[in-house]
Amino acid sequence: MDQVSLVIILLAALLIPLIMAKFKINSLPTAVMEIIVGIVIGPSVFNFVNTSDLISQLSTIGVIVLLFLSGLEIDFSLFKKRRTALTPLEQKNAVNTPKYSPVRLSVYAYSTIIVLSLLLAAAFKVSGLFSDFWLAAILFGTISLGIVIAALKEQELLSKAFGQTILLISVFGELVPMMGLTLYASVYGSNSQILWLLLLILAVAALLLLRFKPFFRFYQNINKSTTQLDIRLAFFLIVTMVTVAESVGAENILGAFVAGIVLKLLNPSETTRERLDAIGYGFFIPIFFITTGVDLNLRTLLTSGKTLLLIPLFFLAYMVAKIGGYWVLKLRFKQANALAGTALTATTMTMVLAVLRVAKSMKTITSDQSGAFLLAALLTCVISPLIFNKFYSAEKEDLVKTAVHFIGANLSTVPVAQQLRKGWYDVSMYTNHPENYQTYHAQVPVTLMENFTAQDLQDHGVFDTDILVLGHIDAERNYELAKAAKAYGVRRIIVRFEDRNVLNEHEDELRELGVEVYNTPEANITLLRALIESPSTLLLLNDTENSIYEVRVLNHLYTDVQIKNLQFAQDITISQVIRNRKLIAPNGNTTIMYGDRLIFTGNKQTAAQIRQALATAN
């Protein structure tokens, strides 16, 4: 019987996304649909599935993997201290000031949640509806990080400021209640542990990070399909941290979450993250969400009058506890999105299950009260994503063109800048030659600077860009500035080297850093050879309707997909795929991988949209 129930759960996990795609159900995250389907196939409706020890164990692993992957989603670059002055690009596009960063907004927003949760818990205690003040406060302050991540992923928002802000609020919404639950169990539980032992979790995490960081690059170099060392390391971290957490009286999900943070700080490759996502979201996590629905026996819960009274009250408490975040989010995001984000942070289920499991074992909550908390949490998972998908629309800062900054205004860079300005690019140029400034400033935006030191460029916001082109004639200066820009965090750097001797000396170092280099004579030779070997190349380059494009695939929606199955496969022709610095001659069966650079031709009107879709990080 256990195996039959597991087969039904796995069949449901397979069919849910297919049915959602078939009937275009986009208003609810897949995780919420899995919970609802779990209710339908469980004792509440058809009673096809009953949880067994095997399914419960797989469900527990699912929530552990979910919290591990949640820790892996945090973008720690948000915590880096950046300049407070507005860059020229920010001034031009009127982007909100950095003082309202995702980190600061999330801290402010969750602070309001803590205050409101305490007030609501006090109100329930005074009214006599629920007497355990601390347990109620913990429950009202929870946020379902797994469902929030699922909703943000499906909207492709995790790489954007709005998505990272909501993600960080949700991280607090699991981490703070997690710590609160641990303290609650330690103080009021019969088997209370010494609280200072909780520091062992952080100590072990720091030890693992320091131990594996020097060797992680080595692991990646020798990693292969038959060893999968990165995946082995991931599960070693999970089991170690879960074991330590449980040993000191904390919840296993706290250990899993910290393990995810440790692996994130080790800077795993995107391939590693994709495989971990495949293991988690492909098997364990759907079992957890479906089992959650199966465990909600509505027939039993809805027979109690007190439960029916508490469900709407607890639902309102979950929602009202998050309402303060609306005014915080309005500081940076537009009103509709502030409402959408506030609604999404009101989803709660994962931590509610963990809290209620502990509370039941401590006998501090009745079955009626536990059922009311669970059903109210389920309502938030259904209603909140609907509100989010109804009101969210792209922020102005998300529609800003790709910023390209040129250092050096000359005959090599100015014509390129003029053409880029006609497309989806925001171009700025910088020169330290007054005569070049006088010559070109009327044709393209050029800023005259006295010096081109790294510090001067940082102070003028030159390094605050998506793409930096070092087109100065001085090769040594280009080399030094390329290293400084990479250390600052510029994502893509293109460097001109007319002095081949300088390039020979530093080429390997720059390529190791991910810097792209070019040399004008070699580029001319390559073009001439192409014209001789393929005369149609010149026609293509001069074609006014079509053009050649290159794009790096960062959108997970288009990875692990064969070229023939791309939704826009008929609109473009992919001629080359560059993977790990190797050229691949593609065909219809070639699978696109994350990080691939595609060289394709297409109509100028549609190619720009396709390029943007492929390059949108998700």
N, C-alpha and C positions, 0 to 999 in steps of 0.2 A: 504493500500500500504506500509505503514511503516513496518508492521509486515512481509509482504512478503519479502521485502528487507532484513530485519534482518534474516529471515529464510535462505535466499540464502547465506548471509555472514557467518552464523554459519555452514551451510552445506559445504561451501568452506573451512572454518577453520578445519572441520572434515576430509575432503577428501585430503587436501594438504599433510599432513605428511604420509598418507596412500599411496598416489600416489608416493611420493618421495621415500618411502621405497620399493615399488613394482618395480620401475624402477631404483633403486639405484642411485638417484640423490644426490650426496654428495658434489658437488662442490660449492653449494650455501646454505647459512643458510636458515632455514625455514622462518624467518622473511622477507627475500628478496623475496622468492617465494610468500609469502602472498601479498606483495606489487604488484608484477607482476600480480598475479591472480586478485587483485582488479582493476588493469587497464583493464584487459580483460573483467570482468563482469560489469564494469562501463561504463560511456558515451563514453569512448575512442573507445570501440569495440562493444560489444553486447548490452550495455545499459540495462542490467537486473536490475541494482541496482542504486538508487539515494539516496544520503544522506538526511536524515530528522532530525528533532530536536532530536528524540529518539536516532538515530544512532550516531549523533554528540555528544550527551551527553555520550553515552557509550564509544565512541572513546576518549573523554576527560578523562574519568575515566581510560581508558586503558593506556594512556600516563602517568597519575599520578601514577598508580600502577607500571608501568614499571620503572619510576624513583625511586620510593620507593624501589623496589626490587634491583635496581642498587646500592643504598646506602647500602643495606643490604649485598651486595657482597664484600665490601671492607674488606680486612684482616688487621686489625689495629695492629696486632703483627709485621707487617713489619716496623712500626714506632718506635718500642722499640729499645733502644740503646743496641747494642751488642758489644762483644769484637772485636777489630780490628785485633788482631793477628790471623794468620792461625792456625787452629786446626790440629792435626796430621792426621786426616782423610782427611781434605782438601788438605794438602800437598801430601798425598799418591795418591789421585785421581786427582791432578792438577786442582781442581775446581777454577774458577775465584775468585779473592779476594773480600771480603765483601765490599770494598770501592765502588764497582759498584753494590750497592744494588738496588732492584726494585724502592725504593722511590727516590734515587738520580738519577737514570737513567730517571725516568719519569719526574722529575723536569727539568733536562737538556733538554730532548727531547721536552717537551712542551714549554720551553723557546725559542727553535729554531722555533717552530710553531708560536709563538706570533710575533717574529721578521719578519719572512717571510710573515705572514698575513698582517702586517702593510705595508711592502714593496709592496706587490701585490695590496693592496687597493690604495696605492699612485699611482701605475702605471695605474690602471684603472681610477683614478681621472684625472691624467695628460692627458691621451689619450682621455678623454671625453666619454668613454664607460659606466662608472658608476660614478656618481659624489659624492655620499654619502660615504665619506672616512670611517667613524666609523662603519657604517652599513656593508660595505663590509669586513672590518677587522674582525668584529664579525662573519660574515658568513663563511669566509675562515678558521677561527680558530676552527670551530665546529667539533665534532666527534660524531658519532651515538653510544652512549654507549650500547643501547639495542641490536643493531646488532653485535657489538663487543663481548658482553657477550654471545650472542647466538652462534657465531662462536667458541669462546673459550670453551664453554660448550660442544659443539658437538665434539671437539677435545680432551676433558678431560684435559684442560690446566689451569683451574682456580686455582688449588692448586700448580702449578709449578711457578718457578721464572719468566719464560718467560711470562706466562699468567698473573701473577700479575703485571708485568711491563707494559704490553699492557693495562691491565685493569686500572691502575693508570693514564696512559697517557690519556685514554679515559675519566676517571673521570674529569681530568683537562679540557678535551675538551668539557665537558658539563657544568661543574661548572663555569669556567672562562667566557665563552660566556654568561652564564646565568646571572652572576653578571654584565657583560658588557651590556647586554640587559636591565637590570633593571636600570642601570645608564643612558643608552642612552634614555630610555623612560622618566626618571625623568628630564633629562636636556632639551630634545627637545620636549617632549610631552606637550599637552595643559593642562593636569591635573597632572602636576608634583607634586610628593610628596617630603617631606623633607627627604633628603638622610640619615640623622642619624637614621631615623625610621627603616632602614634596620637592625640595630643592635638588634631590638626587636625580629627578627627571631632567632638569636643566643641566646638571653636572654631566650626566651620561650623554646627553645630546651634544654638549660642547666637546666632550672627549671623542665621540664618534666623528664629529665634524673635523676636528684637528687631526684625527688619526687617518681618515680616508682622503682628505683634501689633497695632500701631496701625491697620492697614488691614483687619483681618479682619472687624470689624463692618461696615465699608463694603462689603466683598465680599458679606456675607450680605444686606445691604439691596438690592443690585442683582442678586443671584443670581436666575436664572430657568431654566426647563427647557431653553432653547436655548443657554445658556452654561455652566451647571453649574460655576461658578467654584470652588466649594469642592472638587469632585472633581478639577478641573484642578490646583488647588493641592496636593491630596494626592499626586497622581502626580508633580508637580514635586518635592515633598519627597522622595519615595521614590527617584526617579532621581538626584537630586542627592546624597543621602546614600549611596546604594549606590555611585555613582561615586567619591565621596571615599574611602569605606572601601576599595574595591578599589585605589585609587591609592596608598594608604599600606600596602598589604600585608595589610589586614584582610579578614575574610569579608564578603560582600555582605549576609548576614543581620544582621550587626551594624549596618550602615548603615540597613537597613530598620527594625529595632527602634527605633533612635534617631529615625528619621523619624516613627514612630508616636507617640513621646513628645512630639516637637515639636508635632505636630498636636493632641495631647491638651491640651497647655498653652495652645494657642490657643483652647481651649474651643469646639469645633465644636458645632453643633446636633445634636439627636437624629436629625433627618432626614438630615443629612450622614452620620452614623455608620451609619444603616440602609442608605443607598445603597452605602456602601463595603462593608458586610457582604454586601449582595446581589451586588456584583461579585466579592468574594473567595470567599465560601462558595457562590455560585451557579455559578461557573465555574472559576477558577484553582485554588483549594485542593483540590476533589475530584480534579482531574487530578493534583496532587502526590501525594495519598495513594494513589490507585489505581496510579499509576506506581511508587510505592515498592514496592507488592506485586508488580507485574509484574517489577521488577528483581531480586526475590528468587527466584532459580532454585534451588528446593529439590532438584531432581534432581541438580544438580552439587554443591551444598553438602553434601548428606547422604551422598555417596559416600566422603567422607574420614573415617577413624576418628578423627583428631585433632579434627576439627570436632565430631563427635558427643560427644567427651569434654569439649570446652570449652564447648559450649552450656549444659548445666546449671550448670557452674561460673560462667560469666559471668552467667547468670540470677540465681543466688544472690547474686553480688556486687552486681548492680544493686539487689536487694531489701534486702540487709543494709546497704548504704551509706545507705539512707534510714531505717533502723529507729530511729535516735536521735531522729528527729522525733516519734515516738510519745509519749515522756515530756515533750517540750516542749509538744505540743498538749494533753496532759492538764492542763496548768496552767490552761487556760481552758475547754476543751470536754470533754464527757463521754467516758467511756472508749471506747465503741463508735465514736464519731465521730473520736476520736484515731486509732484503728486504721484507719478508713475513709480519713481524710486522709493518713495515712502510706502506705497502699497506693496511693492515687492519685498521690502524688508519686513513686512508684517507676516510673511509666510513662516510657519513654524511647524516642525514635525520631528525631525531627527533628534534634537536634544530633548524634546518633550518626552519621547519614548524612553530615552536614557534616564531622565529625571524620574519619571513615573515608575520605571523598573526598580530604581534604588529606593524610592519612597515606599513602594509596596513591600519590598524586602524588610524595610524598617518599620512597617505597619503604622506609618504616619498619614495614610490616605485610604479612603474607602474605595470600593469598586465603583460605586456610582460617581464619585468625584473624579476618579481616574478616567472613567469612560467619557465624562463630560469634557475633561481637558483634551482627550484624544479627538473626539468628534469636532470640538471647536477648532482644534489645530488643523484637522482635515478641511474644514470650511475655509480657513485662511489659505490653504494650499490651492483651493479651487478658485476662490473669488479674487485674491490678490494678483495672481498672474493675469487674470482677465482684465483687471483695471490697468495693470502695467502695459499689456499689449495694446490696449485701447488708446492710451494717452501718450505713449512714448513716440517721439520723432527725433530725427538727427539734430544734434546740437550744431550751432554755427561753427564752433571750433573744429568739429569733425568734418566740416565741408571745406575747410581751408585747403588751398592748393598745396602741392608738394613744394617745400622751400628748397631752393638751390642757391647757394652762395659761391660766387667766383672770387678767388683772390688773384688779382692780376687782370687788368683790362688791356687787351691787345688784339691783334688781328686774328689770333687763334681762338680767343674766348668770346669776343663781342658778337660775331655772327651767330655762334651757337646760342648765346643768351637771347638774341633777338628772336630766333626761331622758337626757343622753348617758351617764351612769353606768350606765344599764340596758343599754346596747349595748356595742360593742367599743371602749370608750374608758376611759382612766385619767385622771381629772379632778382637777386641783388648782387652788385659787383663792388669790389673794393680795390683801390690802387693807391700806391704811395708816390706815383709820378704825376706832378701837376699838369704836364703837357698831355699825358694820356687822359687825364680827367677832362681837360678842356676839349679834347678831340671827341670823346665818346659820351659825355654825360647827357647830351641832348638825345642820344639814340637809345640808351638803356639806363636804368637807375644805377649810378656809380657814386660811391662815397670815397672822398679823398682822405687818406690817413697819413700821418707823419711817419709812423713806424709800423712794421709788420712783425712785432714780437708776439709771442703766444699770449702774453698777459694783455697786451693792447687789443688783440683780436677778441679775447674773452670779454674784456670790458665793453667792447663795442657790439657784443652779441653776435659776432661773426660765426662762432662755433655753435650757436643755437639754430641749427638747421637740419633738414633731413638729408641733404646731399651737399658735401663740400668739395669744390673743384679747385685744386691748387694749380693754377695755370701760369704762375710766375716763371720767368725765364731762369731765375736763380735756382738751380737744382738742389744745392745744399740747404737753402732756406725751405724749399718745398719739403725736403726730407724731415727736417726738424719740426716744421709745423704739422706735418702729417702725424708724427708721433704724439705731439701735444694734443691735436684734435681727437685722436683715438683715445688718449687717456681721459680727455674731457667727456667722452661718451658719444661723439658723432657717429651715427649709424653707418654711413657710407661715405667714403673718401676716395676721390679720384685725383691722381697726381701726375703732373707732366714732368718728364725728364728728357731734356734735350741733350744733356751731358751723359753719354752712355757710360762713362767711367764711374760717375757717381751712382748710377742705377745698378751697375754690376756689383758695386760694393755693398749696396743696401737692399737689393731687390728681394732676396730671400727673407730678410727681416720684415720688410713691409708686407709681403704676401702672407707671412705667418700671422701678422696682425689683422689681415683681412683688407688691407689697402689695395686699391686697384691702380695700376700704373700704366702709362702709355707714353709712346715716343713717336713724334711726328714723322720722322723718316721711315720708321718701320710701318706706321699706319699707311703711308703713301705706297710703300712697296706692296703691302698686303692688298690694297685696293687695286693697284695696277695688275697684280697677278690674278686677282678675281675677275677683272675685266677681260684678260686674255683667255683664261680658262672657261669663263662663263659670261659671254657677251651680254646676256640678258640682265646681268646685274646692274649695268648702267641704266637700262630702261626702268628697272624697278626703283633705283635710287631717285630717278628723276620723275617718277610717276606722281601726278598731282592727286590722284584718287586714293592710291594705296601707298603704304610705306612699310619699312622694317621696324620692328619694335623688340625690345628685350624687357622681360619682367621676371622678378624673383617671386616664386609662389610661396605666399605666407598664409593663405587662407585654407584652413583645414577642410573646408567644404569641397575643395578641388584636389586634395591629395588622396593617394591610393585609388585614383580613378584613371581608367584607360582613356587615352586621347579620343577614341571614337565615341566615348560615352559622355564627353564634356557637352554641356547644354549649348555651347556656342561653337561646337566643332565645325559646323558648316560655314561659319563666318570668317574663320582665320585658317592659315596654313602654317603649322609649326614645322620649321625646317631643321632646328637644332635644339637639343636639350643638353645643358651643361650641368653635370652632377659631379661634385667633388673634384672640380677643375678638369673633368674629362668630358669630351664631346661624345654625345650619343646621337646616332642617326635614328630618328623616331619613326614609328609607323602607328597604325590605328590601335594596335594592341599594347603599345608602350604605356606603362603606368607612371603617372605623374607623382613625384615624391615631394615632401615638404623641403623647401630650400632650393629646389631646382630652378635654374634660370632658363626660361623659354625664349627662343628667338623665333619670331613669327611675323608673317605679313598679313595685312588686312586693311579694310577700308578705314580711312582716317577718322570717320565719324563714329564708327562702332568700336574700333580698336582701343580708343582711349578708355571707354567704359569697361571693356573686357580687361584691360590692363589694371585698372583700378580695382576691379573685383578680385583678380588673382592676387594682387599685392596687399589687400586689406587683411591685416593680421587678425586672426581669430583663434 
